[in-house]
Amino acid sequence: MARCLLLHVRPKRPAVRLEPTLSVLSSAAVSRQTRKHAALIPEFAQVIQLPITQVDKGMRVLREVSFHGECAGDCDSNNPIAEAQAQALQHPFDTHNPVAAITVDAIDFLVNSSPQQVKAATLTEQDLRDTAKERREAIVGDDAPGDAAKAQLLFKVTQEEVDLGFLDGPYTADEISNLVGHDQWCVIRRFLLDQGSKHRPIDDACQSQTNAAYSATIRLELHNADYVASLALLIAKKAKNQKHGSGAWLGKCLDLTKAYKQVALHPDQRDLCITYFRGPGGEEKFFLPNALMFGATAAVFGFIRISRCLWFLANKVLKVPSACYFDDYPLFAPEEGAQEADECISQFFTMLGWSHAVTGEKGKPCSSSFDVLGLTLDLSQLQKGLVVLRNKPGRVERILSEFGKVSEPEAITRHQIQVLHGLLNFAAGFYSGRVLKHLCYDLLEFLEWRGPVAFQRLQKLSARVRHVLESMPPRVLSCNFACESILVWTDGSWESGHAGIGACIWDPLKQCGHVLGGVAPSWAIESWKEDFDARDGEPQLICHIELLVLVAVRWMFQDQFLNRRVIMFVDNDAARYAILKGGSGSDGMNNLVQLFDLPDLKFPSLYWIDRVPSSSNIADGPSRDDFALALKLMKATCVEAFAWHDELKTSVITRRKRKGV
């Protein structure tokens, strides 16, 4: 990295520009960055392949994992039926009987639209049939009668599927054997999932081992909320230069009705997935399926391929910007043609035979604000380059209601904490800043902590959650940020009790930078030492120091970072991971992470934390009082001292230890 920077800055000193992709910008905007994200700048300037005998000690060896393939079955070249089928098969390279170009395009789209990820089956279809009777007896025998009210509700929703033709039944075991012509049929136990106002029947294809007989070859990459936000930002960027119309856009979410159930199950495999549960009176009930089952892995992958094809057609044929998340299709259209686009895509889906909501809660017309994938997307300020993300109405009330259920120490259960964490973590993406992210991290400690002390802390955490949910503004995404990213390098050193710190900042708009150097303040060092046992000797504070430099730079340059893209290069993974996760197991570092995010409320910026090797970190010199190279690269004339805000200092000094509070 240092070499690349020297090559660019020394001769002409142009702006150093790193242009992240739109998906990266969207992830940064909603504060979602994973540790596995690829580095923006490659760590190695050159990678070469050498024989093992030519590798010396000074080289960094990269290990490569290769996929050697697996057995695809026996090959019998003397099978006349297989040969006849092969000869009749159309092929793109068969000049006499070629595959149509449109078919080739469709195949290429399906093959290349998702990255490969092989998860091989552990059973074959024949294995399922050979052991069907034994597994059926085990599942039915272990299924004791449950709550009669829930069983009645399950029977009611199942009967609705029978009326719609998705299932046939109910039947007895003997009747099923007569219908399929043998007794080697498999059962899949059905249970009811309560989703508030909706009761969803789930078929447990894992328990029946049906899922174990399916091989997946791709990794699913769904068009989630981040994708929809990226698409809205792209439209906002294009709408600023729109030559025709008002520039206002509307949107809606088209919802397929009974999505999985609109896809037929192959008749030859109905005997592998007989739906089973016990009725209100404890009697065994069996149903023959006609459609895909909600709970089968094969149904998920099969339906995703179909829904992605529909999305492809909507974009390619109808030219409607859209996304696809299972059976939901977020759609966007200019205000002047929104109604026509809505009617056009509705007619298109109807012509293809797909039922979808056209009235009611899920069939609303296009609007400037609409619910999609668990959030409310507001396009009313899109002409200004702004997209607003809000939590759906009712989510805040549900979160507070769930916290209210923990009204006594005995109510703190692992499941309840997981429910609270899931609700908070999802809601965190649609509020300004990352305050809720910190609360999520603090909530995780209750997974293993019980008793009166934990109950008191949870009550305090509940009060903090209520305050944040009721006072924090929604998250606003903007495409008005300057394209040029501010580059920041930070570093800290901890050698023989000396805490050196340094930072370099380069602003391509101003064509100048800053170089900072100094030592970590004693009040911070002494505060962190309280977390360690004095009998263990000198504590290792390098991670705290590295994180402190990031916090100091964020606070010092908050005005300059306002509405800018900022890429921060850090060579300490513990400090980087703490910011990405929104917390740390160390109380001192956890406090610093919260301080790092505090300026977001008044001085928002799009920041990205990237790794840099220590040998390429430009701030490595300033942290050790070596400023010559950094001053030259940053075009700086002097070394600046770190400034410490009173609020930052007070927060570090007055923090409390996690244990014993």
ABEGO torsion letter per residue (X at the ends): XAAAAAAAAAAAGBBBBBBBBAAAAAAAAAGBBBAABBBABBABABBBBBBAAABBAABBBBBBBBBAEBBAEBBBAABAAAAAAAAABBBAABAABBBBAAAAAAAAAAAAABBBBBBBBABBAAAAAAAAAAAAAAAAAABBBBBAAAAAAAAAAAAAAAAAGABBOBBBAAAAAAAAGBABBBBBBBBBBBBEABBBBBBBAAAAGAAAABBBABBBBBBBAAAAAAAAAAAAAAAAABABEAGBBBBBBBBBBGAAAABBBBAAAAAABBBBBBBAAGBBBBBBBABBBBGBAAAAAAAAAAAAAAAAAAAAAAGBBBBBBEABBBBBBBAAAAAAAAAAAAAAAAAAGBBBBABEAAABBBBABBBBGGBBBBAAAAAAGBBBBBBBBGAAAAAAAAAAABABAAABBAAAAAAAAAAAAAAAAABBEAAAAAAAAAAAAAAABBEAAAAAAAAAAAAAAAAAAAABBBBBBBAABBABBBBBBBBBBBBGGBBBBBBBBBBAAAGBBBBBBEBBBAAAAAAAAAABBAAAEBBBAAAAAAAAAAAAAAAAAAAAABGBBBBBBBABAAAAAAAAAGEBABAAAAAAAAAAAAAAAABBBBBBBBBBBAAABAAAAAAAGBAAAAAAAAGBABBBBBBBBAAAAAAAAABBBABGX
